[in-house]
Amino acid sequence: MKLDFTHHQSAHCENGVISNLLKHHGYPISEPMAFGIGSGLFFVYLPFLKVNLAPAVSFRPMPGLIFKRFCKRLGIKVNRKKFRTPKKATMALDQMLANDKPVGLQVGVYNLTYFPEEYKFHFNAHNLIVYGKEQGDYLISDPVMETKTVLTAKELELVRFAKGALAPRGHMYYPSDFPEELPLKKAIVKAIKSTCNDMLAPVPIVGVKGIRMVAKAIKKWPHRIGVKKTNHYLGQIIRMQEEIGTGGGGFRFIYGAFLQEASEVLGKPVLLEFSTEITMIGDLWRDFALDASRLYKNRSSEFDGYTKLSEKLMIIADKEERFFKNLKKSL
C-alpha cells in the first residue's frame, strides 16, 4: 500500500499537513495560505497553568483549530476519529491506506525516532501524514522534516497513543469532500478579520493584552521568584516561541507571506504594506528571543537585563496592536 504522494517541507506541522493533503487532492494551497485562512496567528498567557514547571504560553490556537477553521471557511468536509484501543486505530488507518487515502495524524513528539534528540520532549500535538505501508512499516510525510521517513507499526502506535496532556488517542483526520471551487476571497477576508479580533481581544491574557501581561511579569519575576526560576520561565517562553511550531517571529513571517498572497487574490495592494510591517515585527520577536536566551543562559552581564527585556516586549505589543487595528480597518 503506497500512494504517489509528494512531500513538501514546511515551517509548521499543522500548516504543512493542510497544504500537503490539499495539494494531493489537486488544490495548490501554500503553507502561508493554509496558516492565514486557518487564523493560526494567536497569543495566550496562562499563568495559572504550568507546563514544564513554568506558566503556559502559546503562540498558536489549540491543536487542530487551524485545520478546522481552514476547512470550514472553504467548505471542505473533514472526517475525524479517535479510538479507545490501538488495535481499532490501526485497523482504521490500514483501511484508509488500502483505499489509497493519505491521512493526517496527531501524535506525541517524544518517541518519534527520526526526530533529533534536542527536539524530543513531551508534546502531544504534533501532526504528520501517513501515506502508505510497506512490509509492516508505515510511510510517513512529516511536514517539518526535509524528506519522507518511516515508522514501524510499534513506533507509530506509541506516538499515536502517547500519554499526558492533549493525549491524541489515535486521532486520525482527512478531508473527504470538496466544493466545486474553493471560495478563497471570502475565506481570506473572514480569516483576516478573525485574526485581528483574536489579537485585539478585550481579555487580559489573550492577544496583545496577553503579550503586555507577560512583559510586566518578566520585570517582576526576579524580585518575586528569584533569578534562577525567572530564567527557567524565560527558557520556557523561548522554547514555545522558537522551537514548538515557530510561534513568535516565524509565525509573523508566515503571516506576512499570507498577506502577500492575499493581496494578489483580493486585488488589494495595501496588504503588501502590511506584509512588510508584520515581517519587521517578526524580526523584533527574534531579537527578543536572542536577548532572553542570553539572560537565561547567564551570558548577559547587564544588571537591568530583565527590565530591558520587558520594555522590548512592550514595544512589540504596541506595534502589534497598531498593526492589527490598521489591518482590520483596511478591509
Sine and cosine of phi, psi and omega as CSV:
sin_phi,cos_phi,sin_psi,cos_psi,sin_omega,cos_omega
0.00,0.00,0.98,-0.19,-0.02,-1.00
-0.56,-0.83,0.85,-0.53,0.01,-1.00
-1.00,0.02,0.40,-0.92,0.16,-0.99
-0.99,0.15,0.99,0.14,-0.13,-0.99
-0.94,-0.35,0.79,-0.61,-0.01,-1.00
-1.00,-0.06,0.80,-0.60,-0.02,-1.00
-1.00,-0.06,0.75,-0.66,0.08,-1.00
-0.82,-0.57,0.83,-0.56,0.02,-1.00
-0.96,0.29,0.58,-0.82,0.00,-1.00
-0.70,-0.72,0.12,-0.99,-0.01,-1.00
-0.99,0.11,-0.44,0.90,-0.09,-1.00
-0.67,-0.74,0.65,-0.76,-0.18,-0.98
-0.90,0.44,-0.72,0.69,-0.07,-1.00
-0.92,0.38,-0.67,0.75,0.09,-1.00
-0.87,0.50,-0.68,0.73,-0.04,-1.00
-0.90,0.43,-0.64,0.76,0.04,-1.00
-0.89,0.46,-0.71,0.71,0.03,-1.00
-0.84,0.54,-0.80,0.60,-0.07,-1.00
-0.88,0.48,-0.71,0.70,-0.04,-1.00
-0.92,0.38,-0.65,0.76,0.03,-1.00
-0.92,0.40,-0.66,0.75,0.00,-1.00
-0.91,0.42,-0.65,0.76,0.03,-1.00
-0.89,0.45,-0.62,0.79,0.03,-1.00
-0.88,0.47,-0.54,0.84,-0.01,-1.00
-1.00,-0.01,0.16,0.99,0.11,-0.99
1.00,-0.06,0.23,0.97,0.02,-1.00
-0.91,-0.42,0.96,-0.29,-0.09,-1.00
-0.97,0.26,0.95,0.31,0.01,-1.00
-1.00,-0.07,0.82,-0.58,0.00,-1.00
-0.98,0.19,0.25,-0.97,0.06,-1.00
-0.88,0.48,-0.73,0.69,0.04,-1.00
-0.85,0.52,-0.63,0.78,0.00,-1.00
-0.92,0.39,-0.64,0.77,0.05,-1.00
-0.89,0.45,-0.69,0.72,-0.01,-1.00
-0.91,0.42,-0.70,0.71,-0.04,-1.00
-0.93,0.37,-0.74,0.68,-0.01,-1.00
-0.92,0.39,-0.48,0.88,0.05,-1.00
-1.00,0.09,0.08,1.00,-0.01,-1.00
0.75,0.66,0.85,0.53,-0.05,-1.00
-0.98,0.19,-0.27,0.96,-0.01,-1.00
-0.98,0.18,0.84,-0.55,-0.11,-0.99
-0.34,-0.94,0.23,-0.97,0.13,-0.99
-0.44,-0.90,0.71,-0.71,0.09,-1.00
-0.53,-0.85,0.64,-0.77,0.01,-1.00
-0.87,-0.50,0.84,-0.54,-0.06,-1.00
-0.85,-0.52,0.99,0.15,-0.07,-1.00
-0.90,0.43,-0.35,0.94,-0.01,-1.00
-1.00,0.07,-0.11,0.99,0.01,-1.00
-0.90,-0.44,0.82,-0.57,-0.04,-1.00
-0.98,-0.19,0.73,-0.68,0.11,-0.99
-0.81,-0.59,0.85,-0.53,-0.10,-1.00
0.81,0.59,0.65,0.76,0.06,-1.00
0.90,0.43,0.45,0.89,0.04,-1.00
-0.63,-0.77,0.44,-0.90,0.02,-1.00
-0.83,0.56,0.64,-0.77,-0.03,-1.00
-0.96,0.28,0.74,-0.68,0.09,-1.00
-0.75,-0.67,0.74,-0.68,0.03,-1.00
-0.75,-0.67,0.70,-0.72,0.03,-1.00
-0.98,-0.21,0.24,0.97,-0.04,-1.00
-0.53,-0.85,0.34,-0.94,0.07,-1.00
-0.95,0.32,0.03,-1.00,-0.01,-1.00
-0.83,0.55,0.59,-0.81,0.03,-1.00
-0.80,0.60,0.72,-0.69,0.01,-1.00
1.00,-0.07,-0.31,0.95,-0.08,-1.00
-0.95,0.30,-0.55,0.84,0.04,-1.00
-0.88,0.48,-0.73,0.68,0.01,-1.00
-0.89,0.45,-0.69,0.72,-0.03,-1.00
-0.88,0.47,-0.74,0.68,0.01,-1.00
-0.90,0.43,-0.69,0.72,-0.02,-1.00
-0.83,0.55,-0.78,0.62,-0.06,-1.00
-0.92,0.39,-0.64,0.77,-0.01,-1.00
-0.90,0.44,-0.68,0.73,-0.05,-1.00
-0.95,0.32,-0.36,0.93,0.01,-1.00
-0.96,-0.27,0.06,1.00,0.04,-1.00
0.95,0.31,0.50,0.86,0.01,-1.00
-0.99,-0.13,0.78,-0.62,0.04,-1.00
-0.99,0.11,0.71,-0.71,-0.01,-1.00
-0.83,-0.56,0.71,-0.71,0.10,-0.99
-0.98,-0.19,0.74,-0.67,0.02,-1.00
-0.80,-0.60,0.63,-0.78,0.02,-1.00
-0.60,-0.80,0.64,-0.76,0.18,-0.98
-0.84,-0.55,0.34,-0.94,-0.18,-0.98
-0.72,-0.70,0.52,-0.86,0.03,-1.00
-0.98,0.20,-0.53,0.85,-0.07,-1.00
-0.74,-0.67,0.50,-0.87,0.07,-1.00
-0.86,0.51,-0.56,0.83,-0.02,-1.00
-0.88,0.48,-0.74,0.68,0.01,-1.00
-0.91,0.42,-0.61,0.79,0.01,-1.00
-0.90,0.43,-0.65,0.76,0.01,-1.00
-0.92,0.39,-0.67,0.74,0.02,-1.00
-0.88,0.47,-0.68,0.73,0.00,-1.00
-0.91,0.41,-0.65,0.76,0.02,-1.00
-0.90,0.43,-0.73,0.68,-0.01,-1.00
-0.88,0.48,-0.58,0.81,0.02,-1.00
-0.91,0.42,-0.66,0.75,0.04,-1.00
-0.90,0.44,-0.69,0.73,0.00,-1.00
-0.92,0.40,-0.58,0.82,0.05,-1.00
-0.90,0.43,-0.45,0.90,0.04,-1.00
-1.00,-0.06,0.25,0.97,0.04,-1.00
0.87,0.49,0.66,0.76,0.01,-1.00
-0.85,-0.53,0.91,-0.42,0.08,-1.00
-0.95,0.32,0.50,-0.87,-0.03,-1.00
-0.73,-0.69,0.46,-0.89,0.12,-0.99
-1.00,-0.01,0.59,-0.81,0.04,-1.00
-0.79,-0.62,0.61,-0.80,0.19,-0.98
-1.00,-0.08,0.77,-0.63,-0.08,-1.00
-0.65,-0.76,0.22,-0.98,0.13,-0.99
-1.00,0.05,0.56,-0.83,-0.07,-1.00
-0.99,0.14,-0.57,0.82,-0.25,-0.97
-0.82,0.57,-0.61,0.79,-0.08,-1.00
-0.97,-0.24,0.29,0.96,0.10,-1.00
-0.96,0.28,0.94,-0.34,-0.15,-0.99
-0.91,0.41,-0.44,0.90,-0.03,-1.00
-1.00,0.04,-0.09,1.00,0.04,-1.00
-0.97,0.23,0.63,-0.78,0.13,-0.99
-0.87,0.50,0.53,-0.85,-0.08,-1.00
-0.84,0.54,-0.60,0.80,-0.05,-1.00
-0.93,0.37,-0.24,0.97,0.01,-1.00
-0.97,-0.23,0.07,1.00,0.00,-1.00
-1.00,0.01,0.89,-0.46,0.08,-1.00
-0.45,-0.90,0.13,-0.99,-0.10,-0.99
-0.99,0.12,1.00,0.04,0.02,-1.00
-0.69,-0.72,0.88,-0.47,-0.18,-0.98
-0.97,-0.25,0.41,0.91,-0.04,-1.00
-0.82,-0.57,0.57,0.82,0.08,-1.00
-1.00,0.09,0.46,-0.89,-0.03,-1.00
-0.81,-0.58,0.63,-0.78,0.06,-1.00
-0.51,-0.86,0.13,-0.99,0.01,-1.00
-0.88,-0.48,0.71,-0.71,0.17,-0.98
-0.97,-0.26,0.83,-0.56,-0.08,-1.00
-0.86,-0.51,0.06,1.00,0.01,-1.00
-0.01,-1.00,0.09,-1.00,0.01,-1.00
-0.55,-0.84,0.78,-0.63,-0.01,-1.00
-0.69,-0.73,0.81,-0.59,0.04,-1.00
0.79,0.61,0.62,0.79,0.05,-1.00
1.00,0.07,-0.15,0.99,0.01,-1.00
-0.98,-0.19,0.53,-0.85,-0.02,-1.00
-0.99,-0.11,0.69,-0.72,-0.01,-1.00
-1.00,0.01,0.83,-0.56,-0.17,-0.99
-0.90,-0.44,0.73,-0.69,0.19,-0.98
-0.91,-0.40,0.99,-0.11,0.04,-1.00
-1.00,-0.09,0.91,-0.40,-0.14,-0.99
-0.84,0.54,-0.43,0.90,-0.03,-1.00
-1.00,0.06,-0.09,1.00,0.03,-1.00
-0.99,-0.11,0.43,-0.90,-0.07,-1.00
-0.94,0.34,-0.58,0.81,-0.05,-1.00
-0.74,-0.67,0.19,-0.98,0.10,-1.00
-0.90,0.43,0.36,-0.93,-0.01,-1.00
-0.57,-0.82,-0.12,-0.99,-0.10,-0.99
-0.66,-0.75,0.57,-0.82,0.15,-0.99
-0.77,-0.64,0.63,-0.78,0.10,-0.99
-0.95,0.32,0.25,-0.97,0.01,-1.00
-0.86,0.51,-0.64,0.77,-0.01,-1.00
-0.93,0.37,-0.66,0.75,0.01,-1.00
-0.90,0.44,-0.66,0.75,0.00,-1.00
-0.93,0.38,-0.65,0.76,0.04,-1.00
-0.87,0.49,-0.63,0.77,-0.04,-1.00
-0.90,0.44,-0.67,0.74,-0.03,-1.00
-0.98,0.18,-0.46,0.89,0.04,-1.00
-0.95,0.31,-0.45,0.89,-0.01,-1.00
-0.87,-0.49,0.65,0.76,0.08,-1.00
-0.90,0.44,0.55,-0.84,-0.03,-1.00
-1.00,-0.07,0.28,-0.96,0.09,-1.00
0.95,-0.31,-0.25,-0.97,-0.01,-1.00
-0.86,0.50,0.65,-0.76,-0.01,-1.00
0.86,0.52,0.56,0.83,0.01,-1.00
-0.79,0.61,0.81,-0.59,-0.13,-0.99
-0.95,0.31,-0.43,0.90,0.00,-1.00
0.77,0.63,0.68,0.73,0.06,-1.00
0.95,0.32,0.28,0.96,-0.10,-0.99
-0.75,0.67,0.87,-0.50,0.01,-1.00
-0.80,-0.60,0.66,-0.75,-0.02,-1.00
-0.52,-0.85,0.43,-0.90,-0.02,-1.00
-0.24,-0.97,0.54,-0.84,0.08,-1.00
-0.96,0.29,0.68,-0.74,-0.08,-1.00
-0.85,-0.53,-0.25,0.97,-0.03,-1.00
-0.43,-0.90,0.67,-0.74,-0.06,-1.00
-0.82,-0.57,0.53,-0.85,0.10,-0.99
-0.95,0.30,0.28,-0.96,0.01,-1.00
-0.87,0.49,-0.59,0.81,0.03,-1.00
-0.61,-0.79,0.73,-0.69,-0.02,-1.00
-0.96,0.28,0.82,-0.57,-0.01,-1.00
-0.98,0.21,0.94,0.35,-0.12,-0.99
-0.86,0.50,-0.72,0.69,-0.08,-1.00
-0.86,0.51,-0.76,0.65,-0.01,-1.00
-0.88,0.47,-0.67,0.75,-0.03,-1.00
-0.91,0.40,-0.63,0.77,-0.02,-1.00
-0.90,0.44,-0.73,0.68,-0.01,-1.00
-0.88,0.48,-0.72,0.69,0.00,-1.00
-0.89,0.46,-0.64,0.77,-0.04,-1.00
-0.93,0.38,-0.67,0.74,0.01,-1.00
-0.89,0.45,-0.70,0.72,0.03,-1.00
-0.88,0.47,-0.64,0.76,0.00,-1.00
-0.90,0.44,-0.69,0.73,0.01,-1.00
-0.90,0.44,-0.68,0.74,0.04,-1.00
-0.87,0.49,-0.69,0.72,0.01,-1.00
-0.90,0.45,-0.63,0.77,0.02,-1.00
-0.89,0.45,-0.73,0.68,-0.08,-1.00
-0.97,0.25,-0.30,0.95,0.02,-1.00
-0.95,-0.32,0.27,0.96,-0.07,-1.00
-0.85,0.52,0.65,-0.76,-0.01,-1.00
-0.99,0.16,0.74,0.67,-0.02,-1.00
-0.82,-0.57,0.77,-0.64,-0.13,-0.99
-0.84,0.54,-0.47,0.88,-0.11,-0.99
-0.98,-0.19,0.00,1.00,-0.12,-0.99
-0.90,-0.43,0.55,-0.83,0.11,-0.99
0.88,0.47,-0.58,-0.81,-0.07,-1.00
-0.90,0.44,-0.52,0.86,0.05,-1.00
-0.91,0.41,-0.61,0.80,0.06,-1.00
-0.92,0.40,-0.63,0.78,0.04,-1.00
-0.89,0.47,-0.68,0.74,0.03,-1.00
-0.90,0.44,-0.60,0.80,0.01,-1.00
-0.89,0.45,-0.66,0.75,0.05,-1.00
-0.92,0.40,-0.67,0.75,0.01,-1.00
-0.85,0.53,-0.71,0.71,0.02,-1.00
-0.91,0.42,-0.62,0.79,-0.02,-1.00
-0.91,0.42,-0.66,0.75,-0.01,-1.00
-0.85,0.53,-0.60,0.80,0.00,-1.00
-0.93,0.36,-0.53,0.85,-0.07,-1.00
-1.00,-0.02,-0.48,0.88,-0.11,-0.99
-0.79,0.62,-0.74,0.67,-0.06,-1.00
-0.84,0.54,-0.56,0.83,-0.01,-1.00
-0.99,0.16,-0.53,0.85,-0.08,-1.00
-1.00,0.04,-0.67,0.74,-0.13,-0.99
-0.86,-0.51,-0.05,1.00,0.01,-1.00
1.00,-0.03,0.35,-0.94,-0.07,-1.00
-0.92,0.39,-0.66,0.75,-0.06,-1.00
-0.87,0.49,-0.73,0.68,-0.01,-1.00
-0.94,0.34,-0.60,0.80,0.05,-1.00
-0.87,0.50,-0.69,0.73,0.01,-1.00
-0.90,0.43,-0.57,0.82,0.08,-1.00
-0.90,0.43,-0.66,0.75,0.03,-1.00
-0.89,0.46,-0.68,0.73,0.02,-1.00
-0.89,0.46,-0.67,0.75,0.02,-1.00
-0.86,0.50,-0.61,0.79,0.03,-1.00
-0.92,0.39,-0.66,0.75,0.02,-1.00
-0.87,0.50,-0.73,0.68,-0.04,-1.00
-0.93,0.37,-0.57,0.82,0.05,-1.00
-0.90,0.44,-0.70,0.72,0.03,-1.00
-0.91,0.40,-0.53,0.85,-0.05,-1.00
-0.98,0.21,-0.71,0.70,-0.19,-0.98
-0.96,-0.29,-0.39,0.92,-0.10,-1.00
-0.95,-0.31,-0.53,0.85,-0.04,-1.00
-0.99,-0.14,1.00,0.08,0.09,-1.00
0.99,0.17,0.40,0.92,0.14,-0.99
0.86,0.51,0.31,0.95,-0.21,-0.98
-0.59,0.81,-0.81,0.59,-0.16,-0.99
-0.97,0.25,-1.00,-0.07,-0.01,-1.00
-0.89,0.46,-0.66,0.75,-0.05,-1.00
-0.85,0.52,-0.68,0.74,0.01,-1.00
-0.92,0.40,-0.56,0.83,0.05,-1.00
-0.92,0.40,-0.60,0.80,0.05,-1.00
-0.92,0.40,-0.67,0.74,0.03,-1.00
-0.90,0.44,-0.66,0.75,-0.01,-1.00
-0.92,0.39,-0.57,0.82,0.08,-1.00
-0.89,0.46,-0.65,0.76,0.04,-1.00
-0.91,0.41,-0.59,0.81,0.06,-1.00
-0.89,0.46,-0.72,0.70,-0.01,-1.00
-0.90,0.44,-0.54,0.84,0.05,-1.00
-0.91,0.42,-0.71,0.71,0.06,-1.00
-0.91,0.41,-0.65,0.76,-0.03,-1.00
-0.89,0.45,-0.57,0.82,0.01,-1.00
-0.88,0.47,-0.58,0.82,0.02,-1.00
-0.96,0.27,-0.70,0.72,-0.03,-1.00
-0.90,0.43,-0.68,0.74,-0.05,-1.00
-1.00,0.03,-0.21,0.98,-0.07,-1.00
0.92,0.38,0.61,0.79,-0.02,-1.00
-0.85,-0.52,1.00,-0.03,-0.02,-1.00
-0.85,0.53,-0.41,0.91,-0.03,-1.00
-0.88,0.48,-0.45,0.89,0.01,-1.00
-0.92,0.40,-0.37,0.93,0.08,-1.00
-0.91,0.41,-0.59,0.81,0.04,-1.00
-0.92,0.40,-0.65,0.76,0.05,-1.00
-0.92,0.39,-0.54,0.84,0.05,-1.00
-0.88,0.48,-0.70,0.72,0.03,-1.00
-0.91,0.42,-0.66,0.76,-0.05,-1.00
-0.91,0.41,-0.71,0.71,-0.02,-1.00
-0.94,0.35,-0.47,0.88,0.07,-1.00
-0.92,0.40,-0.64,0.76,0.05,-1.00
-0.91,0.41,-0.60,0.80,0.07,-1.00
-0.91,0.41,-0.59,0.80,0.07,-1.00
-0.86,0.51,-0.63,0.78,0.06,-1.00
-0.88,0.48,-0.61,0.79,0.02,-1.00
-0.91,0.41,-0.62,0.78,0.05,-1.00
-0.89,0.45,-0.65,0.76,0.02,-1.00
-0.91,0.41,-0.64,0.77,0.06,-1.00
-0.89,0.45,-0.67,0.75,0.04,-1.00
-0.86,0.50,-0.69,0.72,0.00,-1.00
-0.89,0.46,-0.65,0.76,0.00,-1.00
-0.91,0.42,-0.71,0.70,0.00,-1.00
-0.90,0.43,-0.65,0.76,0.01,-1.00
-0.91,0.41,-0.63,0.78,0.00,-1.00
-0.91,0.42,-0.58,0.81,0.05,-1.00
-0.90,0.43,-0.60,0.80,0.01,-1.00
-0.93,0.36,-0.78,0.63,-0.11,-0.99
-0.97,0.25,-0.24,0.97,0.12,-0.99
-0.99,-0.12,0.12,0.99,0.02,-1.00
0.85,0.52,0.58,0.82,0.03,-1.00
-0.99,-0.17,-0.08,1.00,0.00,-1.00
-0.98,-0.19,0.73,-0.69,-0.01,-1.00
-0.99,-0.13,0.08,1.00,-0.03,-1.00
-0.97,0.23,0.85,-0.53,-0.01,-1.00
-0.91,0.41,-0.61,0.79,-0.03,-1.00
-0.99,-0.14,0.51,0.86,-0.05,-1.00
-0.86,0.51,-0.61,0.79,-0.03,-1.00
-0.93,0.37,-0.61,0.79,0.04,-1.00
-0.91,0.42,-0.69,0.72,0.01,-1.00
-0.90,0.43,-0.62,0.79,0.03,-1.00
-0.90,0.43,-0.66,0.75,0.05,-1.00
-0.87,0.49,-0.69,0.73,-0.01,-1.00
-0.91,0.42,-0.62,0.79,0.02,-1.00
-0.90,0.43,-0.62,0.78,0.01,-1.00
-0.94,0.33,-0.54,0.84,0.08,-1.00
-0.90,0.44,-0.64,0.77,0.03,-1.00
-0.89,0.45,-0.67,0.74,0.03,-1.00
-0.88,0.48,-0.70,0.72,0.00,-1.00
-0.88,0.48,-0.68,0.74,0.01,-1.00
-0.89,0.46,-0.68,0.73,-0.02,-1.00
-0.92,0.39,-0.63,0.78,0.01,-1.00
-0.93,0.36,-0.59,0.81,0.04,-1.00
-0.88,0.47,-0.73,0.68,0.03,-1.00
-0.89,0.45,-0.67,0.74,-0.04,-1.00
-0.86,0.51,-0.78,0.62,-0.08,-1.00
-0.95,0.31,-0.53,0.85,0.09,-1.00
-0.90,0.43,-0.71,0.71,-0.02,-1.00
-0.94,0.33,-0.60,0.80,0.02,-1.00
-0.89,0.45,-0.67,0.74,-0.01,-1.00
-0.91,0.42,-0.65,0.76,0.02,-1.00
-0.90,0.44,-0.54,0.84,-0.07,-1.00
-0.91,0.41,-0.33,0.95,0.00,-1.00
-1.00,0.01,0.00,0.00,0.00,0.00
